[in-house]
Amino acid sequence: MHTPLTESELLEKSVVWFKELLRCDSSNPPGDERSAARCIASILSVFGITPEIISAAPARDNVVAAVNG
């Protein structure tokens, strides 16, 4: 199980994750969201959340995850 982050740790991590997401090229056209979806899925996995990547169309991925509670 993941140890909860303090508020300052969460802020620091959020900035790092946001920068990682911004580096993912999902520009339109062509609208390829695969790298952004993988980035988001990896962040969720850090917290023990199991993401599922679903493709609505080729290269048009979405991330779905359920959190109990």
N, C-alpha and C positions, 0 to 999 in steps of 0.2 A: 504494500500500500504506500501511496505517496505521502510524504510529510508536508503538511500545509505550509505555504510560503507566508512570510510576513508581508505587510503592506508594501514596504520599501523593496523587498525582493520581487514581489509581483510586478511592481512598477518597472523595475530594471529589466526583468524578463520580458514584459510586454513590449518594451521599446525594441529589444533584440528581435523578438518574433515579428513585430511589425516591419522592421527593416528587412528581415528575411522574406517576408511576403511581398514587399515592394520590389525586391530584386527578381521576383518571378515574372517572366514576360507573359502577360495574358492580354496583350494589346489586341485591339479589334480594328481592322481585320488582321489576322485570320480568326481571332477569337479562340485561341488554344489555351484552355484553363487547366490543363493537366498538371503543370508544375505548381501552380497555386494550390490546387486540390491536394497534391502530395504534401506540400508544405503545411497546410492546415491539419491534415491527417496526422502528420508527425508530431505537431504540437499537442494535439489531443491525446496522442498515445503516451506522451510524457506524464500525463495525469491519470493514466490507466483507463482512459476512455477509448473504447474500440470503435474507430471510425469505419465507415463503409464508403467507398468511392463508387458512385453510380454515374454512368455516361448517358446523358440525354441524347447525345449524337456524337459522332466521331470527334474527339478532342474537346468535347464540351462537358467536362467532368464536374460533378457536384459531390460535396461531402455531407454525409448523414451520420448522426451519432445520437444515441440516447443516453441520458444521465438519470440514474435512479435517484429518487429523493423527493 
